[in-house]
């Protein structure tokens, strides 16, 4: 992943007041996503991108597009808040809009809301009301102005977190005084795959056939090697606009696959930023007419899967002598390998095969600069004697609330028995 040096100040989950001059992402900004049009103004049938808005032959933007790009801030103090939550599958994002009387700076200023949980697989039809609690706010790159995106978690009317609400438990762990004292940093590498909408086949691949073998595509440039760059770049800028702590992006090993990095983020901020960035990516691919998948192995065979490698460090790891702290953390992670694997994403067994830069799902391993291990320690960390570790096991569809809180719990709150610790240290050749 791109080098990450220090966390943003946004971990307090506030946003600054947006300037009235701030504008949403308009069709002009998405211009490179448009396919060629015929003389009648209809988009051509292409496996690449669908036009975002059809322009008249004269080049005048149609009336709907003008309304979409309208800045309402000179005319009203009201703003639009897009309430976003995680649906019943644990990976789908849902949202709906609400008018708020005036701009806000903190989620505590926003009202709770509700939705029909029976339509998202999160409540029975006879008692379907689920309550949304606003938790984090970001600027809305689609509507611009003072409009916002609101990350929420879900509760019963009695105030109990519903089963798919993983944020609640994560917040409990990450607010533990021992965890707070260690100021956990997370740098999350989100990989994803872009699919052609009509055939659900990777972007840039011949329909019903395969491109050339992997090798030329990673961090590549060129029409025959890089597919979907405009989506990646549009997402990058939209995340920066929103206030998401995105730190970089790159093309991945499998053609049609991309990665972006978020972090370093402190505590619960990591999960909030990843979920908001996923929502923005869903919206962008929706406008581009391309399907987003977070499946960890979208194409079987000799192709890389998609992961969500999670870089993790604590205050003690980042200080002098931190390398020994890192090795103790690795020991704890080895003893809870199965617990972590069970929480690291659906379908991960299809990805963690011991091939394509992965370790076997059945065996825990670690190494310095070794991308075929469960846990990788950077060469720079080894040389400096302090730094971070990279957990390479999480799948691309993992829940960031689960992964970040589990890493903190296992390395900071959980203590193995002395016997188990000694056996694990011997097996892993760790001296702690």
N, C-alpha and C positions, 0 to 999 in steps of 0.2 A: 504494500500500500504506500501511498505518498507519505513522506515523513510528517509526523504530527508533533508539534513542539509544546503547545500549552492550550488549556481549555479556554473557551470563550467565557465572557462574563454573563452570558445569557442563561446560565444554569439556575438563576433565580426565577426564571420563567416570566420575565417581563419583556415588553417591547416598548420602544420609544414611540412618541407620537409621529405619525406619518405626515410628511409634507403634503400640502394640497397639490404640489406640483408632481407628486408621485403618480405614475401612470401604470395601468395594467399592461400585461403582455398583449400587444395588439397583433393583428394579422400581419402587419408589416414586419414585426419582429420575427414572426414565424415564416417569413417569405420563402425561405429555403426549403420548407416542408411541402410546398405546393407542387403538385405534379403539373405537367403541361396540359393545357386546355385546347380543345378543338375550337373551331370558329363559332360554335354555338354556345360556348362557355361551359360545357360539361367536362368534368375531369375524365381523362382517359383511363381505361381499365389497366391498372398497373399493380404489380406485386410490391411496389415500394410504399408510397404514401397517398393517402386520400386528401383532397384539398380541404382546407379548413373553412373557407368561405368562397363561394363562386362569385367571380367578378364579371361585370358586364363587359361587352366587347369594347366599350369606350374606356374601360379602366376605372370607372367610378365604383367605389365600394358600395355594396348593396345596403339598403336601409337597416336590415337586421344587424349587420356588422357595425354600423354607426351607433346603434343603440347599445350593443355589447361593449363598445369602447367608450361610451359616454362617461365623463367624470361628473358625478353628482354632488361632489363636495361643495361647489359654490351655491347649491340650491337647497341643501338640507343638512342638518347636523346628524341625521340618522345614518347608521351604517348597516352593512349586511355582515352577519356572523355565520360562517359555515361550520356547523357543529359536526365533528368527525368522530366516529367510534369504530371499534373492531367488531365485526359480525360474528355469526355463530360458528363459522368454520375455524375461527381463530387466526385467519390470514386475510379474509376479505375486509375491505374498508367501506363503510357506509357514511353517508352524510346528508344533511338537510339544512336549509337556510332559515335564518330568523332575523327580523329587523330589530335593531337595538337603538334606543333613543339618542345616544351620543357616543363618541369614541371612548374606548376604554384602554387602560394600560395593564391591567392585571386580571387573571381569570376570576378572581373573587368578586369582581364587579359585574359578572355575568350571571343571569338567572339559570337555575337548573331547568332542564327540559325533559320531555319524554318521547318515546317512540313505540311502535308496535313490534314487540319482541317476537310475536308469532310469525311475522313475515321475515325475520332474520335468523330463525332457528334458535332463539334465545329465551322463549317463553311459550307456555301453552295458550291456545286460543281463548280459553275461558278466563285467563288472568294474564293478559298480554302486555300490560303496561310496564315498561322499563324506564328508569330515570337516568338521565345523563347529567354527570357532574363535570363542569368545565375545569380543566386542569392546566392547560398551557395554551398560549395564544401566539400566532404568527401572522405577519402581514400577508394579505391575499394577493398573489402575483397575477391572478386572473381578473379580478375586479379592480384592483388598485385602490388608490385613495386611502381612506381610513378603514376600509373593510378588512376583515380578519378571518383566519382559519383557527378553529378552536378544537384542540385535542381533548376528548372527553373519555371518561370511563363510565361503566354501567352498573346500576344498582337496582334492587327491588324497591318498591314503594316504602318498605320498612327500613330501608337504608343498608341492606346487606349486599355486598358485592356479588354479582351473578357469577356462575362458574367460569365464563370466558373472560372475566375481568382479571387479567393478570397484572395489571398496573397496581392494584390495591396491595397485593402481597409484596410486590417489588418495592413499593414505597415504604412498607414496614421494615423490610430488611435494610434498605439503603438509608433509612433514617435512624438506624441503630447507632448509638453513640460511638461504639467501637468502629463502625464502618465510616461514620462521618469524620472521625479523627484521622482516618487513613486517606481521606480525600481520593476515592477511587476514580481513576481516569479510564475512559473507554474510547477506543478508536475502532469503528465498525466498518468493514468492507462489504458493502452490499452488491452482490452480483445478481444480474437478471438477464433474461433472454427475450428478444423481440421476435414475434411471430407474424407472418402474413395473415391477415384477418380472414381471408376466404378459404385458406387451406390449413391453417394452424401449423405451418411449417416455418422454420427460422427465416428471418429476413435476409435476403440476398442469396438464399439457397435456390437452386433450380427446383421447380415444383415436381415432387415425386422422385427427386434425385439428390445426389450429394455433391458438395463442392470438393475441391482438392483437400488433401490431408491437412491437419493442423500444423502450424509452424509459421506461415506468413501473416497470420491475422492479429496476433497479440500486439497491442499498441501500434497498429499499422496505419498507413494512409494509402488511399487509392481506391478507385471505384470497384476494383476487383477483389479488394481485401477488407474494406471497412464498410459496414452496413448499419446505418442508423445513427451516424455521428450527430446529425442535426437534432435528433431526439435527446441524445446525451447532453449536447451543449445547451439546448433549451431548458432541460431539467436543471442543469448546473446553475444557470443564471436565475431561474425561478426560485431555486432554493436559497441562493444568496439574497435575492430580493425579500424572501419571506423571513429571513433571519435564522435560517437553519445553518448549523455549523458544519457545512460541507467543506471538505478540505481538498478534494481532487476527484478526477475521473479518468478512466482509460478503457480502451477496447480490450476485450478478454481473448483467451486462447481459442475458444470456439467461435467461428464466424456468426455474427448476429447476437453475440453476447457482450454485455458491458458491465462495468463496475463503477461505483462511486464510493467515496469514503466520507464518513461523518465522524467528527471528533478532532481532538479529544474532548469528550463531554464528561461532566461530573455527575455521578449518581443517576437519578431518575431522568435527568435531561437526555441521556443517551437514547432511551426508549422513545421518549416524546419526539425527538428529532428524527429518528428513523421512521416512525409511523407517519409523521407529517410528510417526510420526503417521499415515502411510498405513495401516499395519497396524491401528491403533486405529480408523480410519475404516471400514475393511473390516468389522471386528467389529461396530461400531455399526450400520452399514447392514444387516448380516446379521441382527441382532436386530430391526431395524425392518421387515424384509421389503422393503427397497428395494435396487436394484442400483446400485453405484458404477461409474462409468466415468471413466477418465482419457484417453479418446480426444480428440485435439486439435480435432476437428471432428465432434462427435456428430450434428449435424443440418446437412445441406447447405442452402444457400440464404442468405437475408439474416439470418443469425444469427451472433453472435459465436462464435468458437472458444474453446478452453480452453488457456491457457498456463501457464507456470511462470516468470514474470519473476524474474530473479535480480539483486538489488542487490549491488554489489561495491565494496569500498574497501580500500585498504592504508594503512598508517601514514603513508606519504608523501603520499597523497591527502588524508588527514584533517588534515594540518598546513598551516601557512601556505605558500602557493605550490603547493598541491596541485592547483589547476586545470590547471596545465601538465603535471603528472604524469598527470592524467586524460586529457588530450588525447593524450599519448604512448601511453597504454594503448589509446585508441580507434584510433590509427594502427595499432598492432600487431594489434588485433582485425580491422581491415579487411583486412589482408594474409592473415589466416588464416580468412576468412569461410567458405569452402567446408568447411574442416576442422571448424569449429564446427557448421555446419549439419548435416553428416553425422552428428554425435554428439548432436544436440539433440532427438531423439525421432522415433519412427516416425509417418508420416502427417502430418508437419508441413507438407508442401507444400500440403495441403488447407486449412491455417489461414493460412499466410503468403502472402496473395494481394495485399497492398497495400490491402485493405479491412478494415473492422471493427477499426480501431485496430491494424493490423499493417503492417509493411514487406513489400515483395516478397522472397520467398526468394532471388531471383537477384541482388539488388542490396543492397550494404551502404550504410547511411546513418546519420547521427547528427544530433541536434538538441537544443536546449534546450527543455524542456517540450513536446516533440513526441512524442506517443504513436504516430505513424505512422512512426517511425524504428526502425532496428535497435537503436540505442543511444540512450537518453534520458538527458540530464543535467538535473537539477532546477534550477528557477529559483533556489532558495535556494543551491545549490552554486555557480552562476555568480556570484551577488551576493557571497557570502562568499569566493570564490576557493579553496574547498576543499570536500571532501565525498565523494560517491560517484557511480557511474554505474549505470544500470539496463540490463541486457541483456534485451531484450524478445523475443528469438528463441526461447528454449527452449519446447518444447511441454509440456503438462501431464503427459505420460507420460515425460518425460526422466528419466535416471538422475542424481540429485543428486551422486553421487560423480564422475561423468564431467564434468558441467558445472562444478562448483566447482574441480576440479583443472585442467581445461582453461583456465579463466579465469586461474588463478594461473600456469600454465605459459606462456601466451601473453603475459601482461603483465609477468611478473617474471623468467622464465628464458629466453625465446626472444628472439633479437635478429635483426631483419631486416638485409639488406644496405643500405648507404647509398643505393644507387641506388633500390632498392624503397621505402625510407623517404621519399626525396625525391618520388618520383612519387605515392605515396599521400598525402603531405601536401598536394601541389598539388591533387590530385583532390578531397580532402575539405575544402580550404580551412583546413587546420590549420597553425598556426605553433607548432613545438615546438623 
